[in-house]
């Protein structure tokens, strides 16, 4: 798993400005959540999910790290 977060604390509490959570299994990318603004056509823009090696784009709300880890646990059980 690769985790990237840029967090701003100027307001006195943490705000995730940028994030990317990538799950790699057996040297293959399984999924990645991020908020890079390069898919304005997605209803959840800028938040979205890349699925599989072909990186199919899907709408996705901003996940918490806990939600991503729970999703990875389902893959580990597969």
HUPEBEL-V382094 format. One record per residue. RES is the residue in one letter. D_LAST is the distance of its C-alpha to the last C-alpha in Angstrom with 1 decimal. Layout:
<<RES D_LAST> <RES D_LAST>>
This chain:
<<X 16.8> <X 20.2> <X 22.1> <X 25.5> <X 27.7> <X 31.4> <X 32.8> <X 36.4> <X 38.1> <X 41.6> <X 41.5> <X 41.0> <X 37.3> <X 34.2> <X 33.5> <X 30.6> <X 32.6> <X 30.0> <X 26.3> <X 23.4> <X 19.8> <X 17.9> <X 14.3> <X 14.3> <X 11.6> <X 13.2> <X 16.4> <X 15.2> <X 15.6> <X 12.6> <X 14.9> <X 18.2> <X 20.2> <X 23.9> <X 27.3> <X 29.3> <X 31.8> <X 31.3> <X 29.9> <X 32.7> <X 31.8> <X 28.7> <X 29.6> <X 28.0> <X 29.9> <X 29.7> <X 26.2> <X 23.5> <X 20.0> <X 19.4> <X 16.3> <X 15.2> <X 17.7> <X 20.3> <X 20.2> <X 20.5> <X 22.3> <X 21.5> <X 23.5> <X 22.1> <X 24.0> <X 24.4> <X 21.4> <X 22.0> <X 20.4> <X 19.0> <X 17.3> <X 15.8> <X 14.5> <X 13.0> <X 11.2> <X 9.9> <X 8.8> <X 6.5> <X 5.1> <X 5.4> <X 3.8> <X 0.0>>
